[in-house]
Amino acid sequence: MNRLRDVSIGHKLILIMMLTSGISLALACAAFMTYDWVSSKESIAQRLETMAEIVGANSTAALTFDNAADAEETLRLLRAESHVVAGAVYGDDRTPFATYHRDAVQFVPPEPEPGGYRFETEHLVVFKPIILNDERIGTVFLKSDLEEMDARFRRYVQIVVAFILASFALTFLVAARLRSVISEPILKLLQTMRRVSEENTYSVRATKQGEDEL
Amino acid sequence: MLQFYQKGARVVGRSTLVLVAIVVALLVLVGSKDVGGETSAAPSEFDVKAAFLYRFASFVEWPEATVSAERFEIGIVGDDPFGSAFEPFRNQPIEGRRLRIVHNPLITDSGGPQILFVSSSETGHFAEVLRLVADKPVLTVSDIDGFAARGGILNFVLRDKKIRFAINVEAADRAGLKLSSRLLKLAEIVTTVSVDRDAGGGE
């Protein structure tokens, strides 16, 4: 803090103004980014759940009449959504009936869970029951990567950093102009005081700049 | 007698442990029979066909006027090959209605079974049946070869050891039935092959 004391008044003022505007901007950005993170997580999960339900509804006949090829065809439509990494349809015996993988590799789908979604470190996993006639005849499993959210977050950080830099620059300009409002009267007063003590004259008058304390 | 542990004043003797071991062994034997879920016997051909017949109801729409509130009928013409295959579905309502199996049902202008299965015993003389129900809202099903091509709606066929089906969409239209696209995409689509031409030509 001593260093700060030694800085000139003008610079102190600039620093203070930049600091306050920087902090408020950073806080506001943090608040918005957090809200966006949470709500985009929710909307991604909801979208994947909707996809799972659509896949399920279109697989009811394939499951009912034991046509795995048709169920696989339905799953393959997921190719259109590039973020979906893998998918599977299970029968009511909870064993995999049809599977899909974005990279066209064979994979072992996990044990089916009752329902809902779950975020893992790099993926979003969704399970949705397949219902026909009020009866659960199977389950849909979908797994998507979080690349969309990550990309969005990266873009946000870029925008925020750019904005903070821009606001610093602007604040600096404004501050540079405005500091003289404060610092000039003080410096003039100092000057006058010095002259008084140097020349030992009391006839020197300080000129009033405004109606504030000075 | 050996004392294994004491819990308060109780003492477990060796003979008791032997008894417990026998009971556990019996339980394991009985339990292991059920491992793997339901009955160990693979479903027979007609178990599968019965299940399919029952489930077609979820993918077919009958005209509202003909929907009876109480019963959903599956009629069987000819010899009954199903035996007890419909047992698992006895108490499961289809579309909210109780299942009823009728042998050699009556087909009237106003009613009849929603699904009519023509058994293979009728091979060679099912044309009459088809003529009778052609424009009534009855889903005609059979495993007779060429049934759908002769105007039946649904034909069981065997492909790669799996039971699949062929559907004659024109026949379904004529009967006033709407088939779900999900059912149609699983089926081989068949058109009526007219054997005897009638005066007005085909339609």
Interface residues (C-beta under 8 A of the other chain):
Chain A: N58 T60 A61 A62 T64 F65 D66 N67 D70 D93 L132 N133
Chain B: G37 V48 F52 R55 S58 F59 I94 E95 K162 I163 R164 F165 S180 R182 L183 K185 L186
